[in-house]
Amino acid sequence: MSPSIPDSFRHQGLRQQLVKELNAKGISDARVLAALGRVPRHVFLDTAFTELAYTDQAMPIGAGQTISQPYTVAFQTALLGVEERMKVLEIGTGSGYQACVLEELGARVYSIERQRALFHATRERLLHMGRKIKVYFGDGTLGLPSFAPFDRIIVTAGAPVVPQTLILQLKIGGSMVIPVGDEESQNMMRITRTSESDIVQETFEQFRFVPLLGQEGWRDSR
């Protein structure tokens, strides 16, 4: 992290308390918990929300988007099973918090954001933090075909269906974690590509995300 980013002993202590809370809620992956313990969540929030940065709740970040609840970030990340040097595509950069957690796990992170204001603000923030995350502006449901295939794909918005375009950008043996359902709630799913034409689907807990907008998601005019 850049030395100019404030991260006091108080912040660090609050992060460790949050990590213990997530562990008590069932997050057992030690690498994921350690990554969340290193990423300063408060720097991704407006100063009005700084005091709530280490509570386990989602918060607004502008453009109708939110920074996900830490439990949700930890749950998705644990399901993803990221290993060192894996190439990971994130759909929905948002504040950049999830991307930083993935980078802490050793991933090479590519991320797409469709909200222009968020894209510019987050790209600047990540550069300021010294992060090497590659952030792109565009329709995340279409992925980044020029950089495919990916070892892992993570979708941080609720999809009506699993975008086939994203499945085709997975390596054989690669997997995608994505919330799928209606606009009120979604089931977290893990899709593993087992061959050129076959996938295995697993279904987990219910969550509530902002809608995944785009050509293979919810339409803006829905």
FIVEXPA-272105 format. One record per residue (C-alpha): residue number from 1; residue in one letter; x, y, z. Coordinates in steps of 0.05 Angstrom, whole numbers, plus 5000, padded with zeros to 4 digits. Layout:
# residues N
+------+------+------+------+------+
! resi ! resn !   c1 !   c2 !   c3 !
+------+------+------+------+------+
!  NUM !    A !    X !    Y !    Z !
...
+------+------+------+------+------+
END
This chain:
# residues 222
+------+------+------+------+------+
! resi ! resn !   c1 !   c2 !   c3 !
+------+------+------+------+------+
!    1 !    M ! 5000 ! 5000 ! 5000 !
!    2 !    S ! 5024 ! 5071 ! 4985 !
!    3 !    P ! 5053 ! 5104 ! 5047 !
!    4 !    S ! 5007 ! 5164 ! 5034 !
!    5 !    I ! 4945 ! 5122 ! 5047 !
!    6 !    P ! 4926 ! 5131 ! 5121 !
!    7 !    D ! 4922 ! 5065 ! 5158 !
!    8 !    S ! 4926 ! 5076 ! 5233 !
!    9 !    F ! 4934 ! 5025 ! 5288 !
!   10 !    R ! 4860 ! 5036 ! 5302 !
!   11 !    H ! 4842 ! 5018 ! 5231 !
!   12 !    Q ! 4886 ! 4956 ! 5234 !
!   13 !    G ! 4854 ! 4935 ! 5300 !
!   14 !    L ! 4784 ! 4944 ! 5273 !
!   15 !    R ! 4803 ! 4902 ! 5212 !
!   16 !    Q ! 4827 ! 4845 ! 5256 !
!   17 !    Q ! 4761 ! 4849 ! 5295 !
!   18 !    L ! 4723 ! 4844 ! 5229 !
!   19 !    V ! 4765 ! 4783 ! 5209 !
!   20 !    K ! 4747 ! 4749 ! 5274 !
!   21 !    E ! 4674 ! 4765 ! 5262 !
!   22 !    L ! 4676 ! 4735 ! 5192 !
!   23 !    N ! 4710 ! 4673 ! 5218 !
!   24 !    A ! 4655 ! 4666 ! 5271 !
!   25 !    K ! 4603 ! 4671 ! 5214 !
!   26 !    G ! 4634 ! 4612 ! 5178 !
!   27 !    I ! 4690 ! 4639 ! 5135 !
!   28 !    S ! 4746 ! 4589 ! 5148 !
!   29 !    D ! 4795 ! 4601 ! 5091 !
!   30 !    A ! 4857 ! 4628 ! 5126 !
!   31 !    R ! 4886 ! 4659 ! 5063 !
!   32 !    V ! 4822 ! 4697 ! 5048 !
!   33 !    L ! 4816 ! 4722 ! 5120 !
!   34 !    A ! 4889 ! 4744 ! 5119 !
!   35 !    A ! 4878 ! 4782 ! 5054 !
!   36 !    L ! 4817 ! 4819 ! 5083 !
!   37 !    G ! 4860 ! 4834 ! 5143 !
!   38 !    R ! 4911 ! 4869 ! 5099 !
!   39 !    V ! 4865 ! 4911 ! 5054 !
!   40 !    P ! 4845 ! 4979 ! 5085 !
!   41 !    R ! 4770 ! 4980 ! 5070 !
!   42 !    H ! 4762 ! 5051 ! 5097 !
!   43 !    V ! 4801 ! 5081 ! 5038 !
!   44 !    F ! 4748 ! 5056 ! 4989 !
!   45 !    L ! 4692 ! 5095 ! 5023 !
!   46 !    D ! 4669 ! 5167 ! 5026 !
!   47 !    T ! 4693 ! 5200 ! 5090 !
!   48 !    A ! 4620 ! 5202 ! 5114 !
!   49 !    F ! 4623 ! 5126 ! 5120 !
!   50 !    T ! 4693 ! 5118 ! 5148 !
!   51 !    E ! 4669 ! 5101 ! 5218 !
!   52 !    L ! 4628 ! 5043 ! 5190 !
!   53 !    A ! 4683 ! 5015 ! 5145 !
!   54 !    Y ! 4696 ! 4955 ! 5189 !
!   55 !    T ! 4624 ! 4936 ! 5203 !
!   56 !    D ! 4598 ! 4877 ! 5164 !
!   57 !    Q ! 4551 ! 4915 ! 5118 !
!   58 !    A ! 4547 ! 4940 ! 5047 !
!   59 !    M ! 4551 ! 5015 ! 5035 !
!   60 !    P ! 4538 ! 5063 ! 4977 !
!   61 !    I ! 4596 ! 5085 ! 4934 !
!   62 !    G ! 4557 ! 5128 ! 4883 !
!   63 !    A ! 4527 ! 5115 ! 4814 !
!   64 !    G ! 4475 ! 5070 ! 4847 !
!   65 !    Q ! 4529 ! 5020 ! 4866 !
!   66 !    T ! 4553 ! 4992 ! 4933 !
!   67 !    I ! 4616 ! 4964 ! 4964 !
!   68 !    S ! 4596 ! 4893 ! 4983 !
!   69 !    Q ! 4587 ! 4869 ! 5054 !
!   70 !    P ! 4654 ! 4840 ! 5077 !
!   71 !    Y ! 4621 ! 4772 ! 5089 !
!   72 !    T ! 4599 ! 4771 ! 5016 !
!   73 !    V ! 4669 ! 4789 ! 4992 !
!   74 !    A ! 4699 ! 4735 ! 5036 !
!   75 !    F ! 4647 ! 4683 ! 5014 !
!   76 !    Q ! 4656 ! 4696 ! 4940 !
!   77 !    T ! 4731 ! 4698 ! 4945 !
!   78 !    A ! 4734 ! 4632 ! 4984 !
!   79 !    L ! 4690 ! 4598 ! 4932 !
!   80 !    L ! 4735 ! 4624 ! 4876 !
!   81 !    G ! 4796 ! 4587 ! 4903 !
!   82 !    V ! 4848 ! 4635 ! 4877 !
!   83 !    E ! 4920 ! 4611 ! 4874 !
!   84 !    E ! 4985 ! 4650 ! 4862 !
!   85 !    R ! 4993 ! 4678 ! 4791 !
!   86 !    M ! 4923 ! 4659 ! 4769 !
!   87 !    K ! 4893 ! 4706 ! 4717 !
!   88 !    V ! 4827 ! 4731 ! 4746 !
!   89 !    L ! 4773 ! 4772 ! 4712 !
!   90 !    E ! 4727 ! 4813 ! 4756 !
!   91 !    I ! 4661 ! 4838 ! 4728 !
!   92 !    G ! 4642 ! 4902 ! 4765 !
!   93 !    T ! 4702 ! 4939 ! 4793 !
!   94 !    G ! 4660 ! 4984 ! 4837 !
!   95 !    S ! 4705 ! 5015 ! 4891 !
!   96 !    G ! 4763 ! 4968 ! 4876 !
!   97 !    Y ! 4760 ! 4933 ! 4944 !
!   98 !    Q ! 4745 ! 4863 ! 4918 !
!   99 !    A ! 4800 ! 4870 ! 4865 !
!  100 !    C ! 4850 ! 4888 ! 4919 !
!  101 !    V ! 4831 ! 4827 ! 4960 !
!  102 !    L ! 4843 ! 4783 ! 4898 !
!  103 !    E ! 4910 ! 4816 ! 4885 !
!  104 !    E ! 4930 ! 4803 ! 4958 !
!  105 !    L ! 4920 ! 4729 ! 4943 !
!  106 !    G ! 4971 ! 4734 ! 4887 !
!  107 !    A ! 4923 ! 4739 ! 4828 !
!  108 !    R ! 4936 ! 4779 ! 4765 !
!  109 !    V ! 4871 ! 4818 ! 4764 !
!  110 !    Y ! 4834 ! 4846 ! 4704 !
!  111 !    S ! 4770 ! 4885 ! 4721 !
!  112 !    I ! 4714 ! 4917 ! 4681 !
!  113 !    E ! 4669 ! 4974 ! 4704 !
!  114 !    R ! 4610 ! 5002 ! 4664 !
!  115 !    Q ! 4596 ! 5064 ! 4706 !
!  116 !    R ! 4643 ! 5117 ! 4677 !
!  117 !    A ! 4649 ! 5160 ! 4740 !
!  118 !    L ! 4667 ! 5099 ! 4782 !
!  119 !    F ! 4715 ! 5074 ! 4729 !
!  120 !    H ! 4756 ! 5138 ! 4730 !
!  121 !    A ! 4754 ! 5148 ! 4806 !
!  122 !    T ! 4772 ! 5076 ! 4821 !
!  123 !    R ! 4828 ! 5071 ! 4770 !
!  124 !    E ! 4860 ! 5133 ! 4801 !
!  125 !    R ! 4851 ! 5104 ! 4872 !
!  126 !    L ! 4884 ! 5039 ! 4853 !
!  127 !    L ! 4942 ! 5074 ! 4819 !
!  128 !    H ! 4951 ! 5118 ! 4881 !
!  129 !    M ! 4952 ! 5055 ! 4924 !
!  130 !    G ! 5007 ! 5025 ! 4881 !
!  131 !    R ! 4963 ! 4969 ! 4856 !
!  132 !    K ! 4977 ! 4933 ! 4790 !
!  133 !    I ! 4904 ! 4917 ! 4776 !
!  134 !    K ! 4884 ! 4928 ! 4703 !
!  135 !    V ! 4818 ! 4966 ! 4700 !
!  136 !    Y ! 4776 ! 4973 ! 4637 !
!  137 !    F ! 4713 ! 5012 ! 4620 !
!  138 !    G ! 4657 ! 4973 ! 4585 !
!  139 !    D ! 4602 ! 4921 ! 4587 !
!  140 !    G ! 4626 ! 4869 ! 4637 !
!  141 !    T ! 4577 ! 4816 ! 4612 !
!  142 !    L ! 4619 ! 4812 ! 4549 !
!  143 !    G ! 4683 ! 4801 ! 4588 !
!  144 !    L ! 4752 ! 4816 ! 4559 !
!  145 !    P ! 4760 ! 4767 ! 4500 !
!  146 !    S ! 4827 ! 4796 ! 4480 !
!  147 !    F ! 4856 ! 4774 ! 4547 !
!  148 !    A ! 4820 ! 4707 ! 4553 !
!  149 !    P ! 4823 ! 4652 ! 4575 !
!  150 !    F ! 4820 ! 4665 ! 4650 !
!  151 !    D ! 4833 ! 4617 ! 4707 !
!  152 !    R ! 4777 ! 4649 ! 4747 !
!  153 !    I ! 4720 ! 4699 ! 4736 !
!  154 !    I ! 4683 ! 4734 ! 4792 !
!  155 !    V ! 4618 ! 4772 ! 4780 !
!  156 !    T ! 4600 ! 4824 ! 4833 !
!  157 !    A ! 4529 ! 4840 ! 4811 !
!  158 !    G ! 4465 ! 4799 ! 4806 !
!  159 !    A ! 4453 ! 4766 ! 4738 !
!  160 !    P ! 4387 ! 4741 ! 4710 !
!  161 !    V ! 4424 ! 4683 ! 4677 !
!  162 !    V ! 4496 ! 4660 ! 4671 !
!  163 !    P ! 4527 ! 4698 ! 4612 !
!  164 !    Q ! 4551 ! 4647 ! 4562 !
!  165 !    T ! 4603 ! 4695 ! 4536 !
!  166 !    L ! 4638 ! 4693 ! 4604 !
!  167 !    I ! 4636 ! 4617 ! 4607 !
!  168 !    L ! 4672 ! 4615 ! 4540 !
!  169 !    Q ! 4727 ! 4660 ! 4568 !
!  170 !    L ! 4744 ! 4609 ! 4623 !
!  171 !    K ! 4801 ! 4561 ! 4615 !
!  172 !    I ! 4784 ! 4487 ! 4615 !
!  173 !    G ! 4784 ! 4471 ! 4689 !
!  174 !    G ! 4772 ! 4544 ! 4706 !
!  175 !    S ! 4713 ! 4569 ! 4746 !
!  176 !    M ! 4667 ! 4629 ! 4755 !
!  177 !    V ! 4631 ! 4652 ! 4817 !
!  178 !    I ! 4567 ! 4691 ! 4802 !
!  179 !    P ! 4502 ! 4710 ! 4837 !
!  180 !    V ! 4442 ! 4689 ! 4794 !
!  181 !    G ! 4369 ! 4703 ! 4806 !
!  182 !    D ! 4317 ! 4759 ! 4803 !
!  183 !    E ! 4327 ! 4831 ! 4823 !
!  184 !    E ! 4308 ! 4817 ! 4895 !
!  185 !    S ! 4355 ! 4759 ! 4912 !
!  186 !    Q ! 4405 ! 4714 ! 4879 !
!  187 !    N ! 4437 ! 4646 ! 4893 !
!  188 !    M ! 4512 ! 4646 ! 4892 !
!  189 !    M ! 4535 ! 4597 ! 4839 !
!  190 !    R ! 4602 ! 4567 ! 4820 !
!  191 !    I ! 4608 ! 4547 ! 4747 !
!  192 !    T ! 4667 ! 4502 ! 4729 !
!  193 !    R ! 4684 ! 4491 ! 4656 !
!  194 !    T ! 4703 ! 4418 ! 4649 !
!  195 !    S ! 4712 ! 4415 ! 4573 !
!  196 !    E ! 4701 ! 4457 ! 4511 !
!  197 !    S ! 4626 ! 4443 ! 4515 !
!  198 !    D ! 4612 ! 4421 ! 4587 !
!  199 !    I ! 4604 ! 4456 ! 4654 !
!  200 !    V ! 4588 ! 4436 ! 4725 !
!  201 !    Q ! 4542 ! 4482 ! 4766 !
!  202 !    E ! 4541 ! 4486 ! 4842 !
!  203 !    T ! 4491 ! 4528 ! 4881 !
!  204 !    F ! 4505 ! 4561 ! 4949 !
!  205 !    E ! 4475 ! 4613 ! 4995 !
!  206 !    Q ! 4427 ! 4669 ! 4976 !
!  207 !    F ! 4451 ! 4741 ! 4971 !
!  208 !    R ! 4426 ! 4808 ! 4946 !
!  209 !    F ! 4468 ! 4847 ! 4896 !
!  210 !    V ! 4457 ! 4907 ! 4852 !
!  211 !    P ! 4435 ! 4884 ! 4782 !
!  212 !    L ! 4486 ! 4863 ! 4730 !
!  213 !    L ! 4472 ! 4910 ! 4672 !
!  214 !    G ! 4493 ! 4896 ! 4601 !
!  215 !    Q ! 4481 ! 4858 ! 4537 !
!  216 !    E ! 4479 ! 4790 ! 4573 !
!  217 !    G ! 4452 ! 4817 ! 4639 !
!  218 !    W ! 4394 ! 4863 ! 4657 !
!  219 !    R ! 4381 ! 4917 ! 4606 !
!  220 !    D ! 4384 ! 4990 ! 4626 !
!  221 !    S ! 4312 ! 5000 ! 4602 !
!  222 !    R ! 4284 ! 4940 ! 4639 !
+------+------+------+------+------+
END
